[in-house]
Amino acid sequence: MKKSILLMFVMLMFTTASFSQNVVALFNNANNFFQLMEEQKFTDAYSLFDDTVKTKISEENLKKLWTDLHTSLGKSESIDAVQSKVQGQFFAVTVEGKFERGTQDFILGFNKAQKIVGFFLVPKVNSPKYLSPAYADTTLYTEKTAYITTPGHQLAAVITVPKNAKNFPLVVFVHGSGSYDMDETVGPNKPFKDLAAGFAAQGIASIRYVKRTLIYANEFQKAFTVKEEVLDDANQALLMAKTVPGVDLKGIYLFGHSLGGMLATKIAASFPDLSGVIMAAAPARKLTDLIIDQNKYLFSKMNDTTQKSKEQFDKLIAEFSKSKITQAGTMKPDSVILGLPVSYWVDLNNYDQVAAAKNITKPRILVLQGGNDYQVTEEDFNLWKTNLAGKQNVEFKFYPGINHLLSQQLEKGTGTQYQTFSSVSATLINDIIAWIKIK
């Protein structure tokens, strides 16, 4: 059976789940429940359940479940709430559990009164898992949780700091398109987690945070721009960077990946005291042009030469072209084109990231690109090189074997490549560290 052309649309869209509850409170309640279980205060833990659930599970059931879990996996090492989303009328909080002899994840369901209405052990699947890279020496750094806070929003963050260091540089990570956690997780890959560990092991701190589109997706069902999607939270993260104890205030850097790299110069314009901007897999072209090229590449990989498929593909390209608008005209700002509102396309299409980079004389800029990246390609890299040629504050690095997730690969591949585990390239990390330490 041939794949439908319509399934080829590459650009990551926003999830439909909404989340209006206080995220911090839900995380705290989930962590408190497991703390009580660990302390064997089962009566207190049981009191957190809604009365409707108590008819189906007893305190003794709860105690037996936890005792059996410890018998199987040993003592717990850490149990932390990591993600939350809406499930109908309830709020689901995912909790990661690490034990002496293995891992076990949980899902706690909360109602609007923040009472527990569900307690589930997540089944283990035989899918590729994330593995800590060799350069992630955890004895050399510490991590602590924090929250990026803007009016009406709270986003979980992690501050990674090198041990026994003073006056250290710090990097703030900004995500690509889509709905991402703080590690920018794709399948078993966690690029931001890898980068943070690699930096910290060599004396460079970082801040990474959950993208707003993951937690407050309901806000992105109406008119919005990259201000709400990216800029507001990136700005707040940079302000937080200045408050980290031990940070070198003259050594704060912005790392933008993909869309984050495209917007990096826009963010930097609000922070003239930034020491540097790192643009990894950053589009130099318009988003529509990237989407069209991505789909042309994927269509070629299908080896489907039938006339019907070609006609379908041509219609798809025509649909993509509708997003090349620079003004709304008679269209409502919340009218949707390719899953995104008119307001988004107008705003992004009126932004010239290359011209913005040309106008920057400070801070320093590092442009990184992989040759095995099919989403943002060497064409974009060459446009950056051509347009920024001669600028003393700009440096370029090209890695023939690296893909969009910044890992070393044998071929360009497709999105299925992201479902195989591979760490961020150590060479790329070392190059960034060397560039930062030049000052």
C-alpha positions as CSV (number, residue, x, y, z in Angstrom):
1,M,0.0,0.0,0.0
2,K,1.4,3.4,-1.0
3,K,1.7,6.0,1.7
4,S,-0.7,9.0,1.5
5,I,0.9,12.1,0.3
6,L,-0.9,14.1,2.9
7,L,1.0,12.2,5.6
8,M,4.2,13.8,4.4
9,F,3.6,17.2,6.0
10,V,6.8,17.6,8.1
11,M,6.3,20.7,10.1
12,L,5.6,19.9,13.8
13,M,2.1,21.0,14.8
14,F,0.8,21.8,18.2
15,T,-1.0,19.3,20.3
16,T,-4.7,19.7,21.0
17,A,-4.4,19.1,24.8
18,S,-5.0,22.2,27.0
19,F,-3.8,22.8,30.5
20,S,-5.1,25.6,32.6
21,Q,-4.4,24.2,36.1
22,N,-1.5,25.5,38.1
23,V,1.2,23.3,36.9
24,V,3.5,23.8,39.9
25,A,0.7,22.9,42.3
26,L,0.0,19.7,40.4
27,F,3.6,18.7,40.3
28,N,3.9,19.4,44.0
29,N,0.9,17.3,44.8
30,A,2.2,14.4,42.7
31,N,5.6,14.6,44.4
32,N,4.0,14.9,47.8
33,F,1.9,11.7,47.2
34,F,5.0,9.7,46.4
35,Q,7.0,11.2,49.3
36,L,4.2,9.9,51.6
37,M,4.4,6.5,50.0
38,E,8.1,6.4,50.4
39,E,7.8,7.3,54.1
40,Q,5.1,4.6,54.4
41,K,2.5,7.1,55.5
42,F,-0.1,5.2,53.6
43,T,-3.0,6.7,55.5
44,D,-1.9,10.2,54.6
45,A,-1.3,9.2,51.0
46,Y,-4.7,7.5,50.8
47,S,-6.4,10.7,52.0
48,L,-5.3,12.4,48.8
49,F,-7.6,10.2,46.8
50,D,-11.1,11.4,45.7
51,D,-13.9,9.7,47.6
52,T,-15.2,8.1,44.4
53,V,-11.9,6.2,44.0
54,K,-11.8,5.0,47.6
55,T,-14.7,2.6,46.8
56,K,-12.4,0.9,44.3
57,I,-9.1,0.9,46.1
58,S,-8.3,0.5,49.7
59,E,-5.4,1.7,51.8
60,E,-4.2,-1.8,52.2
61,N,-4.2,-2.2,48.3
62,L,-2.0,0.9,48.2
63,K,0.4,-0.4,50.8
64,K,0.7,-3.8,49.1
65,L,1.3,-2.2,45.7
66,W,4.2,-0.1,47.0
67,T,5.7,-3.0,49.0
68,D,5.7,-5.2,46.0
69,L,7.3,-2.5,43.9
70,H,10.1,-2.2,46.3
71,T,10.6,-5.9,46.5
72,S,10.9,-6.0,42.7
73,L,13.0,-2.9,42.0
74,G,14.6,-2.1,45.3
75,K,14.9,1.3,47.1
76,S,13.9,4.4,45.2
77,E,16.6,6.8,44.0
78,S,14.4,9.6,42.6
79,I,10.6,10.0,41.9
80,D,9.8,13.3,40.1
81,A,6.8,14.7,38.2
82,V,8.0,15.6,34.7
83,Q,5.0,16.2,32.5
84,S,1.3,17.2,32.6
85,K,-1.6,17.4,30.2
86,V,-5.4,17.2,30.0
87,Q,-7.3,14.0,29.6
88,G,-10.9,14.9,29.2
89,Q,-12.1,16.5,32.4
90,F,-9.0,15.4,34.3
91,F,-5.3,16.3,34.6
92,A,-2.7,13.7,34.0
93,V,0.7,14.1,35.6
94,T,3.5,11.8,34.5
95,V,6.0,10.8,37.2
96,E,9.4,9.2,36.5
97,G,10.6,6.7,39.1
98,K,14.2,5.5,39.3
99,F,14.9,2.6,41.6
100,E,18.0,0.5,42.5
101,R,17.2,-2.2,40.0
102,G,15.3,-0.4,37.3
103,T,12.8,2.3,36.5
104,Q,9.0,2.6,36.7
105,D,7.0,5.5,35.5
106,F,3.6,6.4,36.9
107,I,0.6,8.5,35.9
108,L,-1.5,10.3,38.5
109,G,-4.9,11.5,37.5
110,F,-6.2,14.6,39.2
111,N,-9.7,16.2,39.1
112,K,-10.2,20.0,39.2
113,A,-10.2,19.9,43.0
114,Q,-6.7,18.4,42.7
115,K,-7.8,15.1,44.3
116,I,-6.3,11.9,42.9
117,V,-8.8,10.0,40.7
118,G,-6.3,7.6,39.0
119,F,-3.0,5.9,39.9
120,F,-1.4,3.9,37.0
121,L,1.9,2.2,36.5
122,V,3.0,2.9,32.9
123,P,3.7,-0.3,31.0
124,K,7.2,-0.8,29.9
125,V,7.8,-1.0,26.1
126,N,10.7,-2.4,24.2
127,S,11.5,0.9,22.4
128,P,14.9,2.6,22.1
129,K,15.8,4.4,25.3
130,Y,17.8,7.5,26.0
131,L,21.3,6.7,27.2
132,S,23.6,9.2,29.0
133,P,26.5,10.1,26.7
134,A,30.1,9.4,27.7
135,Y,30.8,13.1,28.0
136,A,28.0,13.5,30.7
137,D,30.2,13.1,33.8
138,T,27.6,13.7,36.5
139,T,30.3,14.1,39.2
140,L,31.3,17.4,37.7
141,Y,28.0,19.2,37.8
142,T,24.7,19.7,39.7
143,E,21.2,20.3,38.5
144,K,18.3,22.0,40.3
145,T,14.7,22.7,39.2
146,A,13.3,26.2,38.7
147,Y,10.4,27.8,36.9
148,I,10.3,30.3,34.1
149,T,7.4,32.6,35.1
150,T,5.6,35.0,33.0
151,P,2.0,36.5,33.6
152,G,-0.3,33.5,33.7
153,H,2.4,30.9,32.9
154,Q,4.8,28.7,34.8
155,L,7.2,26.5,32.9
156,A,9.4,23.9,34.6
157,A,13.1,24.5,34.0
158,V,16.5,22.9,35.0
159,I,19.6,24.9,35.8
160,T,22.8,22.9,35.3
161,V,25.8,24.3,37.0
162,P,29.5,23.0,37.1
163,K,30.7,22.0,40.5
164,N,33.2,24.1,42.4
165,A,33.2,26.8,39.7
166,K,33.0,30.5,40.0
167,N,32.4,33.2,37.3
168,F,31.3,30.6,34.8
169,P,29.6,31.2,31.4
170,L,25.9,30.2,31.1
171,V,23.9,29.1,28.0
172,V,20.1,29.5,27.6
173,F,18.5,26.9,25.2
174,V,15.6,27.9,22.9
175,H,13.6,25.1,21.1
176,G,12.6,24.5,17.5
177,S,9.1,24.4,16.1
178,G,6.5,22.2,17.9
179,S,5.7,21.2,21.5
180,Y,8.8,20.2,23.4
181,D,9.8,19.3,26.9
182,M,12.9,20.9,28.4
183,D,15.2,18.3,26.9
184,E,13.8,18.9,23.4
185,T,13.0,15.2,23.4
186,V,12.3,13.4,20.0
187,G,11.9,9.7,20.3
188,P,14.7,8.4,22.6
189,N,16.9,11.5,21.8
190,K,17.3,14.5,24.1
191,P,19.5,17.1,22.4
192,F,19.3,19.8,25.1
193,K,20.0,17.3,27.9
194,D,23.1,16.1,26.0
195,L,24.3,19.7,25.4
196,A,23.7,20.8,29.0
197,A,25.7,17.8,30.3
198,G,28.5,18.2,27.8
199,F,28.8,21.9,28.6
200,A,28.6,21.5,32.4
201,A,31.3,18.8,32.4
202,Q,33.6,21.5,31.0
203,G,32.7,24.4,33.2
204,I,29.7,25.9,31.4
205,A,26.2,26.2,33.0
206,S,22.9,26.2,31.2
207,I,19.2,26.7,31.6
208,R,16.6,24.6,29.7
209,Y,12.9,24.8,30.1
210,V,9.6,23.3,28.9
211,K,8.2,25.0,25.8
212,R,4.9,26.9,26.4
213,T,3.2,25.1,23.6
214,L,3.4,21.8,25.5
215,I,1.9,23.0,28.7
216,Y,-0.5,25.7,27.6
217,A,-1.5,24.3,24.2
218,N,-5.1,25.7,24.5
219,E,-3.7,29.2,24.1
220,F,-2.4,28.2,20.7
221,Q,-5.8,27.4,19.2
222,K,-6.4,31.1,18.4
223,A,-4.4,34.0,16.9
224,F,-0.8,34.1,18.1
225,T,2.7,34.9,17.0
226,V,6.3,33.8,17.9
227,K,6.1,36.3,20.7
228,E,3.8,34.0,22.6
229,E,5.3,30.8,21.3
230,V,9.0,31.6,21.8
231,L,10.1,35.2,22.6
232,D,8.4,35.9,26.0
233,D,9.8,32.8,27.7
234,A,13.2,33.0,26.1
235,N,13.5,36.6,27.3
236,Q,12.5,35.5,30.8
237,A,15.0,32.7,30.8
238,L,17.8,35.1,29.9
239,L,16.7,37.4,32.8
240,M,16.9,34.3,35.1
241,A,20.4,33.5,33.8
242,K,21.6,36.8,35.4
243,T,20.4,35.6,38.8
244,V,22.2,32.3,38.9
245,P,24.8,32.3,41.7
246,G,28.3,32.2,40.4
247,V,27.4,33.2,36.8
248,D,29.7,35.5,34.8
249,L,27.4,38.3,33.8
250,K,29.6,39.0,30.9
251,G,29.4,35.4,29.8
252,I,25.7,34.7,29.0
253,Y,24.9,33.0,25.7
254,L,21.8,32.1,23.7
255,F,21.6,28.7,21.9
256,G,18.8,28.6,19.4
257,H,17.9,25.4,17.6
258,S,16.0,25.4,14.3
259,L,13.2,27.9,14.8
260,G,15.0,29.0,18.0
261,G,18.0,29.7,15.8
262,M,16.0,31.6,13.3
263,L,14.7,33.8,16.1
264,A,18.0,34.1,17.9
265,T,18.9,37.5,16.5
266,K,15.4,38.8,17.3
267,I,15.8,37.7,20.9
268,A,19.4,39.1,21.0
269,A,18.1,42.5,20.0
270,S,16.5,42.8,23.4
271,F,19.7,41.8,25.2
272,P,22.6,43.9,23.9
273,D,24.8,42.7,26.7
274,L,24.7,39.0,25.5
275,S,28.1,37.6,25.0
276,G,27.2,35.3,22.1
277,V,24.5,33.7,20.0
278,I,24.7,30.1,18.8
279,M,22.5,29.3,15.8
280,A,22.2,25.6,15.3
281,A,20.3,24.3,12.2
282,A,18.9,27.8,11.8
283,P,16.7,28.5,8.7
284,A,17.9,31.4,6.6
285,R,14.9,31.0,4.3
286,K,11.2,31.5,5.0
287,L,9.4,28.7,6.8
288,T,7.2,27.9,3.8
289,D,10.2,27.4,1.6
290,L,11.6,24.9,4.1
291,I,8.4,23.0,4.3
292,I,8.1,22.7,0.6
293,D,11.7,21.5,0.3
294,Q,11.3,19.0,3.1
295,N,8.3,17.5,1.4
296,K,10.0,17.4,-2.0
297,Y,12.8,15.5,-0.4
298,L,10.5,13.0,1.3
299,F,8.5,12.6,-1.9
300,S,11.7,11.6,-3.7
301,K,12.5,9.1,-1.0
302,M,9.1,7.4,-1.6
303,N,10.0,6.4,-5.2
304,D,6.4,6.8,-6.2
305,T,6.4,8.0,-9.8
306,T,2.7,7.4,-10.6
307,Q,0.8,10.3,-12.2
308,K,-1.8,10.3,-9.5
309,S,0.8,10.7,-6.7
310,K,2.5,13.5,-8.6
311,E,-0.8,15.3,-9.0
312,Q,-1.6,14.9,-5.3
313,F,1.9,16.2,-4.5
314,D,1.5,19.3,-6.7
315,K,-1.8,20.1,-5.0
316,L,-0.1,19.8,-1.6
317,I,2.7,22.2,-2.7
318,A,0.0,24.6,-3.8
319,E,-1.6,24.4,-0.4
320,F,1.8,25.1,1.3
321,S,2.2,28.2,-0.9
322,K,-0.9,29.8,0.6
323,S,1.2,30.5,3.7
324,K,3.4,33.0,1.9
325,I,1.5,35.9,3.2
326,T,2.9,39.2,4.6
327,Q,-0.5,40.8,5.4
328,A,-3.8,39.4,6.6
329,G,-6.0,41.4,4.2
330,T,-9.6,40.3,4.6
331,M,-8.6,37.2,6.5
332,K,-9.2,37.0,10.2
333,P,-6.0,36.7,12.4
334,D,-7.2,33.4,13.8
335,S,-8.0,31.9,10.3
336,V,-5.9,28.7,9.9
337,I,-3.4,28.0,7.1
338,L,-1.5,24.7,7.4
339,G,-2.5,24.3,11.0
340,L,-1.2,27.8,12.1
341,P,-3.1,31.1,12.3
342,V,-2.8,33.8,9.7
343,S,-1.3,36.1,12.5
344,Y,1.6,33.7,12.8
345,W,2.4,33.6,9.1
346,V,2.2,37.3,8.7
347,D,4.4,38.0,11.6
348,L,7.1,35.4,10.6
349,N,7.1,36.3,6.9
350,N,7.7,39.9,7.8
351,Y,10.8,39.0,9.8
352,D,14.1,38.8,7.9
353,Q,16.5,36.9,10.1
354,V,19.4,37.3,7.8
355,A,19.0,41.1,7.7
356,A,18.7,41.1,11.5
357,A,22.0,39.2,11.8
358,K,23.7,41.6,9.4
359,N,22.9,44.5,11.7
360,I,24.4,42.8,14.7
361,T,28.0,43.8,15.5
362,K,27.8,42.5,19.1
363,P,27.4,39.8,20.4
364,R,29.4,37.2,18.6
365,I,27.5,34.7,16.4
366,L,28.3,31.1,15.8
367,V,26.4,29.4,12.9
368,L,26.3,25.5,13.0
369,Q,24.9,23.2,10.3
370,G,24.8,19.5,9.6
371,G,25.1,18.0,6.1
372,N,22.7,15.1,7.0
373,D,19.9,17.5,8.1
374,Y,17.0,17.3,5.7
375,Q,14.8,19.8,7.6
376,V,17.3,22.7,7.5
377,T,19.9,22.2,4.8
378,E,23.2,23.3,3.5
379,E,21.4,25.8,1.3
380,D,20.5,27.7,4.5
381,F,24.0,27.5,5.8
382,N,25.4,28.9,2.5
383,L,22.9,31.7,2.6
384,W,24.2,32.6,6.1
385,K,27.8,32.4,4.9
386,T,27.1,34.6,1.8
387,N,25.2,37.3,3.5
388,L,27.3,37.5,6.7
389,A,30.7,37.2,4.9
390,G,33.3,39.6,6.2
391,K,31.6,40.2,9.5
392,Q,34.2,39.9,12.2
393,N,31.8,38.7,14.9
394,V,30.5,35.7,13.0
395,E,32.0,32.2,12.7
396,F,30.7,29.2,10.7
397,K,30.9,25.5,11.4
398,F,29.7,22.8,9.0
399,Y,29.5,19.1,10.0
400,P,28.9,16.8,6.9
401,G,27.6,13.8,9.0
402,I,25.3,15.6,11.5
403,N,21.5,15.6,11.3
404,H,18.8,18.0,12.6
405,L,19.1,16.6,16.1
406,L,22.9,17.4,16.0
407,S,23.9,13.7,16.1
408,Q,26.4,11.9,13.8
409,Q,24.6,9.8,11.1
410,L,25.7,7.7,8.1
411,E,23.0,9.2,5.8
412,K,20.5,12.0,5.6
413,G,17.5,9.8,6.2
414,T,14.0,10.9,7.1
415,G,12.1,11.4,10.3
416,T,12.2,7.7,11.2
417,Q,15.9,8.3,11.9
418,Y,14.9,10.3,15.0
419,Q,13.4,7.1,16.5
420,T,16.9,5.6,16.9
421,F,18.9,6.7,19.8
422,S,22.0,8.8,19.1
423,S,23.7,11.4,21.3
424,V,24.6,15.0,20.2
425,S,28.0,15.0,18.6
426,A,30.9,15.4,21.0
427,T,32.8,17.2,18.3
428,L,30.1,19.8,18.0
429,I,29.9,20.3,21.8
430,N,33.6,20.7,22.1
431,D,33.6,23.3,19.2
432,I,30.9,25.3,21.0
433,I,32.8,25.1,24.3
434,A,36.1,26.3,22.6
435,W,34.2,29.2,20.9
436,I,32.6,30.3,24.2
437,K,35.9,30.1,26.1
438,I,37.7,32.4,23.5
439,K,35.5,35.3,24.6
